[in-house]
Amino acid sequence: MSASATNTKSQVSFESTPNPATMKFLLHRKVTDEGFDCPTVQEADRSPLAAKIFGFPWTSSVYVGPDFITVTKQDWVDWELLAHPLSGLIQEHLDRDEPVVVSFIQTEEDDTNDSPMVRNIKSVLNREIRPVVALDGGDIVFHKYENNVLYIHMKGACSGCPSSTITLKEGIETRMKELFPEISEVVSV
């Protein structure tokens, strides 16, 4: 499924993701430098738009990406009923110049105390892995590297996606082991 809501200022479009419960809404403008997950309404305080989307009882989670938002719905409702109205709501929010993101929090990726190995891992995740995963409305965030195991968070459309295990093991883990032979495993937390 792919479509758009039109207006005079910008155009919000949406597309399916590999996760059937999640739809990706393309904002066509940058709203944040760093994506963040809103798995509950309590964690949507950084995004007035995410908080607004949580006003609907079918919302399961929201992920705010640099230029997109992914919304995960509950199983009892279909995207055929939700996608166009939600696209319109997002469009209206943007047209009114209401903020999508209100504050930025320093992430652990900014930690200057990281070992050279951790800095290299984060660099590859940011440069190679995250842009590819973002195409499907998801994100991969470094959690920790310990005892030759890389721990990551899968967010947005990746969280709960039926194909996330394949993405993790055959995509991310394979690439990270190619670049860093000392990594024995990549694990999602």
C-alpha positions as CSV (number, residue, x, y, z in Angstrom):
1,M,0.0,0.0,0.0
2,S,1.3,3.4,-0.9
3,A,-0.5,6.7,-1.3
4,S,-0.3,10.4,-0.3
5,A,-2.3,13.2,1.2
6,T,-1.9,16.4,-0.8
7,N,-1.9,20.1,0.0
8,T,-0.2,23.3,-0.9
9,K,2.8,23.2,1.5
10,S,4.1,19.6,1.5
11,Q,2.9,16.1,0.9
12,V,2.8,13.3,3.4
13,S,2.9,9.8,1.8
14,F,2.7,6.4,3.3
15,E,4.0,3.0,2.4
16,S,3.8,-0.5,3.8
17,T,6.8,-1.9,5.8
18,P,7.9,-5.6,6.2
19,N,6.0,-5.5,9.4
20,P,2.3,-5.8,8.5
21,A,1.3,-4.0,11.7
22,T,3.4,-0.9,10.9
23,M,3.0,1.8,8.3
24,K,5.7,4.3,7.3
25,F,4.6,7.9,6.8
26,L,7.1,10.0,4.8
27,L,7.2,13.6,5.9
28,H,9.4,14.7,3.0
29,R,11.3,17.1,5.3
30,K,13.8,16.6,8.1
31,V,12.3,16.9,11.6
32,T,15.1,15.5,13.8
33,D,18.7,14.5,13.6
34,E,18.2,11.3,15.7
35,G,15.3,9.0,15.5
36,F,13.6,7.9,18.7
37,D,11.1,5.3,19.8
38,C,7.8,6.0,21.5
39,P,6.6,2.6,22.6
40,T,4.0,4.2,24.9
41,V,2.3,7.6,25.2
42,Q,4.4,8.4,28.3
43,E,7.5,8.3,26.1
44,A,5.9,10.6,23.4
45,D,6.8,13.7,25.4
46,R,9.5,14.7,22.8
47,S,7.0,14.6,20.0
48,P,3.6,16.4,20.0
49,L,2.7,14.6,16.8
50,A,3.4,11.2,18.4
51,A,1.4,12.1,21.4
52,K,-1.5,13.1,19.1
53,I,-1.3,9.8,17.3
54,F,-1.5,8.0,20.7
55,G,-4.9,9.7,21.1
56,F,-6.3,6.9,18.9
57,P,-7.0,3.6,20.8
58,W,-5.6,1.5,18.0
59,T,-2.1,2.9,18.3
60,S,0.4,0.4,19.6
61,S,3.7,2.4,19.2
62,V,5.2,5.3,17.2
63,Y,8.7,5.8,16.0
64,V,9.9,9.3,14.9
65,G,12.7,9.1,12.3
66,P,14.6,11.9,10.8
67,D,12.1,12.5,7.9
68,F,9.4,9.8,8.6
69,I,7.2,8.4,11.3
70,T,6.3,4.8,11.6
71,V,3.1,3.9,13.4
72,T,2.3,0.4,14.7
73,K,-1.3,-0.4,15.1
74,Q,-3.1,-3.0,17.1
75,D,-4.4,-6.2,15.3
76,W,-8.1,-5.4,15.6
77,V,-8.1,-2.7,13.0
78,D,-6.9,-2.6,9.3
79,W,-4.6,-0.2,7.6
80,E,-7.1,0.2,4.8
81,L,-9.3,2.1,7.3
82,L,-6.5,4.0,9.0
83,A,-3.8,5.0,6.5
84,H,-5.5,7.8,4.6
85,P,-7.1,9.5,7.7
86,L,-3.8,9.2,9.6
87,S,-1.9,10.6,6.7
88,G,-4.3,13.5,6.6
89,L,-3.9,14.1,10.4
90,I,-0.1,14.2,10.0
91,Q,-0.5,16.5,7.0
92,E,-2.7,18.9,9.0
93,H,-0.2,18.9,11.8
94,L,2.6,19.9,9.5
95,D,0.5,22.4,7.6
96,R,-0.3,24.2,10.9
97,D,3.5,24.3,11.6
98,E,3.0,22.5,14.8
99,P,6.2,20.9,16.1
100,V,6.9,17.3,15.4
101,V,9.9,17.2,17.8
102,V,10.3,19.6,20.7
103,S,13.6,18.7,22.3
104,F,16.7,16.7,21.8
105,I,18.4,14.4,24.3
106,Q,22.0,13.5,24.1
107,T,22.4,9.9,23.2
108,E,25.0,7.5,24.3
109,E,26.4,7.7,20.7
110,D,27.9,11.0,21.7
111,D,29.9,9.4,24.5
112,T,33.5,10.3,24.2
113,N,34.5,7.6,26.7
114,D,33.8,4.9,24.2
115,S,36.6,2.4,23.4
116,P,37.9,2.6,19.8
117,M,36.1,-0.7,19.0
118,V,32.7,0.8,20.2
119,R,33.3,4.0,18.2
120,N,34.0,1.9,15.1
121,I,30.9,-0.2,15.7
122,K,28.7,2.9,16.1
123,S,30.2,4.4,13.0
124,V,29.3,1.4,10.9
125,L,25.9,1.2,12.4
126,N,25.2,4.9,11.6
127,R,26.9,4.9,8.2
128,E,25.8,1.5,6.7
129,I,23.1,-0.3,8.7
130,R,20.7,2.4,9.9
131,P,20.1,4.1,6.6
132,V,19.2,0.8,5.0
133,V,16.9,-0.2,7.9
134,A,15.3,3.3,7.8
135,L,14.1,2.7,4.2
136,D,11.6,0.2,5.8
137,G,10.6,2.5,8.6
138,G,12.9,1.1,11.3
139,D,16.0,1.9,13.2
140,I,18.9,0.0,14.8
141,V,20.5,1.6,17.9
142,F,23.6,0.5,19.7
143,H,23.0,-0.7,23.2
144,K,26.4,-2.2,24.3
145,Y,29.3,-4.3,23.3
146,E,30.5,-6.8,25.9
147,N,32.3,-10.1,25.7
148,N,32.5,-10.0,21.9
149,V,28.7,-9.7,21.7
150,L,27.1,-6.6,20.1
151,Y,23.7,-5.8,21.7
152,I,21.4,-3.5,19.7
153,H,17.8,-2.2,20.0
154,M,15.5,-2.7,17.0
155,K,13.0,0.1,16.8
156,G,10.2,1.4,14.6
157,A,9.0,-1.0,12.0
158,C,11.8,-3.4,13.0
159,S,10.3,-3.9,16.5
160,G,8.1,-7.0,16.3
161,C,8.5,-7.4,12.6
162,P,8.2,-11.0,11.4
163,S,11.4,-10.6,9.3
164,S,13.4,-8.9,12.0
165,T,15.3,-12.1,12.9
166,I,16.4,-12.5,9.3
167,T,17.5,-8.8,9.2
168,L,19.4,-9.3,12.5
169,K,21.2,-12.5,11.7
170,E,21.6,-12.6,8.0
171,G,22.0,-8.9,7.5
172,I,23.4,-7.0,10.5
173,E,25.3,-9.9,12.1
174,T,26.9,-11.0,8.9
175,R,28.1,-7.5,8.0
176,M,29.4,-6.7,11.5
177,K,31.3,-10.0,11.6
178,E,32.8,-9.3,8.2
179,L,34.1,-5.9,9.4
180,F,34.9,-7.0,13.0
181,P,35.9,-10.7,13.2
182,E,36.1,-10.4,17.0
183,I,32.3,-10.1,17.2
184,S,30.8,-13.5,17.9
185,E,27.1,-12.5,17.8
186,V,24.7,-9.7,17.4
187,V,21.7,-9.8,19.8
188,S,18.6,-7.7,19.9
189,V,17.5,-6.4,23.3
